[in-house]
Structure formats: structure tokens, C-alpha cells
Amino acid sequence: MKLLLLFIVAMSAYSANCALTDAEVTQKFNEFKTKYGKTYADANEENFRKQLFAKNLEKIEEHNKKYEQGQVTYTMGVNQFSDLTPEEMRPYTHGVLRPKN
């Protein structure tokens, strides 16, 4: 149930802000899976992870546009964590997450 709720939240956030086409997201997701050796239990899990990846990719692109405009001082990029929820990231960040603006 929690996985379904996270999927719905990811889908709605992604749909509301989508600047990339589905084909672009699919290509980048496939490159991500290859680069980081990602495999998923089934098609539902893969679709869920793809939607999380798309949401995170959108955040990365928005942030990097701010960098290009001189609004922030660093860039962001896709990494091995780009298909995780914030809760799943917590062990890797020791519970420290950036505050929302």
C-alpha cells in the first residue's frame, strides 16, 4: 500500500512538471539502469522506479537551469540514487536531507 501511495505521489508530481518527453525519460532511464547495473523485481517495480527517476531528473534539470542563470553555485546530476524515494535515501544521508525552499 505504501508503495502504491508513493507511486501515485511520484506520478502526480511528475505529470505536473514534465518538461521531458516520455521518450527522453525512457532513454535516460535505460542509460541509468545500464550504467548502475539496476534491475527490478518485476514490471510494476520498474515502472515505479522509472517514475521516481523521472521526478528526480526533473528536479536536476530545474536546478541546473538555476545554475546557468547564476541563482545557485553548483550543478546536480544523475547518480546511483536517482531511482530512490527520500525515505530510501535516508540511510545514505544519515538522516540529513536538504530543507525545501
SVG drawing of the C-alpha trace seen along z (x, -y; Angstrom):
<svg xmlns="http://www.w3.org/2000/svg" viewBox="-2 -35 31 45">
<polyline fill="none" stroke="black" stroke-width="0.4" points="0.0,0.0 2.8,-2.4 4.5,-1.6 1.3,-2.4 0.9,-5.7 4.5,-6.7 3.8,-5.8 0.7,-8.0 2.6,-10.9 5.5,-10.5 3.2,-10.3 1.3,-13.4 4.4,-15.4 6.0,-14.2 2.9,-14.9 2.5,-18.4 6.1,-19.4 7.1,-17.3 9.5,-19.2 10.9,-16.0 9.2,-13.7 8.4,-10.2 10.9,-9.0 13.6,-11.2 12.9,-9.9 12.9,-6.3 16.2,-6.8 17.8,-8.4 16.3,-5.7 17.7,-2.9 21.1,-4.6 20.9,-5.0 20.0,-1.3 22.9,-0.2 25.4,-2.5 24.5,-1.5 23.5,2.2 20.0,1.6 17.5,4.5 14.0,4.6 11.8,7.5 9.0,7.0 7.4,4.6 5.5,2.8 8.6,2.1 10.5,1.0 7.6,-1.4 7.6,-2.8 11.4,-3.3 11.1,-4.9 8.6,-7.4 10.8,-8.3 13.8,-8.6 11.7,-11.0 10.7,-13.1 14.3,-13.3 15.5,-14.1 13.1,-16.9 14.4,-18.3 18.0,-18.0 17.2,-19.8 15.3,-22.6 18.2,-23.1 20.8,-23.2 18.8,-25.9 19.1,-27.9 22.8,-27.3 23.0,-28.5 21.2,-31.7 23.6,-32.2 21.0,-31.5 22.9,-28.6 26.6,-27.8 26.6,-24.0 25.2,-21.6 23.4,-18.3 23.4,-15.1 22.0,-11.6 23.7,-9.1 23.1,-5.6 20.4,-7.0 18.2,-8.6 15.5,-6.0 15.0,-6.1 12.5,-7.8 13.6,-10.3 12.9,-7.7 15.1,-5.2 17.9,-7.8 17.9,-8.4 20.5,-5.7 22.8,-7.2 22.4,-10.7 22.5,-9.7 19.0,-11.3 20.2,-14.7 18.1,-15.9 18.3,-19.4 15.5,-21.7 12.9,-22.6 12.9,-26.2"/>
</svg>
